[in-house]
């Protein structure tokens, strides 16, 4: 059953994922704190990757129901990343949401 969908071979994309893991550790250890700010470089890269995943899922030819489900999940991840619900439904008039480093707890000021 699994052999019909998967060929269990190692591709270039597999090695890319294996290389990203130690690279992520290095970024966590040595990147400046400004990279973690709201709308900073890491958050913008994350949105670009999510958008690429969404495009890939929508344009897939095989297993269309599976990829449409994945596209829905990616869309919710994108909406969560931009805090869609918090800004639209729970914001208080006259208050500014503090956007600090990713390590800080975001609080209303």
N, C-alpha and C positions, 0 to 999 in steps of 0.2 A: 504494500500500500504506500509506504513512504518512498519507495524507489520510483514510483510513478511521478512524484512531485519533486523529489530531491535527488541529485546525483552524487552528493557527498564528496565533491571534489574541492580542492583549495584553489580559489581564484584570487586575482589581484585585490578585489574588494575585501577579501578575508584578511589579507596581509595589511591592508590599510587600517582596518579596525584594530588589529593587533598592534600596529605602530601608534595609533592614537592613544592607547591606554597609557604607556609611559610618558608620552608627550603631555597628556593631561596632568599627570603627577608633577611634571616639571613646571607647567604653567601655574599650578596651585602653589608650588613652593617659591617660585621666583618672580612671578608677575607682579607688577605694582598694584596697589590697592585701587587705583583709579580705573583699572580694567573691570572691576566688579561693580562699579556704580550703575545705578538705574540708567538705562539707555546707553550704556557704555559699550566697549568693543565686544565683550563676550556675549552680552545680551543681543546685540545686533547680529553677530555671527550665528547665534542660536536661531534667530528669526529667519535668517537666510536659509539655514539648513532645513528648518521646518517647512519653509515655502518650497524648497526643492523636493522634499518628501511628498508634499501635497501634490505638486505637479506630476511627479512620478506615479503616484497612486491613481490620479485621475486619468492619466494617459495610458495606463496599463492595458494590454490587449487580452491576456489570459487571466482566468480566475477573476472576472470583473466584480462579482459580489464581494469577494474577499478584499480586493483593493479599494472598493468604495467604502467598505467598513473601515479600513485603515485610513482612508482619506478623512472620514468623519472624526476618527480619533485624533489625527494630526490637526484637524481644524480646531477641535476643542483644546488641544495643547497650545495652539497659537493664541486662541482667545484667552486662555489662562495666563499665558506669558505676558500679554499686554494688559492684564488685570481688567478685562472688559467688564465683568460683572461688578467689581468693586467700584470702579469709576462711575458706572452708569446708575447703580442701584443703592450704594451705601455711602456715597460721598455726602459730606455735610456742607451746606452753603457757607462761603466765607472762609473755609479752612483750606490750607495747602498741605498736600501729602508730602512728608519729608522723604527725599530720595538720597540716601547715603550709601556707604559701601555695602556690598552684599552681605557682609558678616554682621552688620548692625541689624537690630530689630526695627522694622519700619514702624513709626508711631505717628499719630496725628499730633501736630504742634499747634 
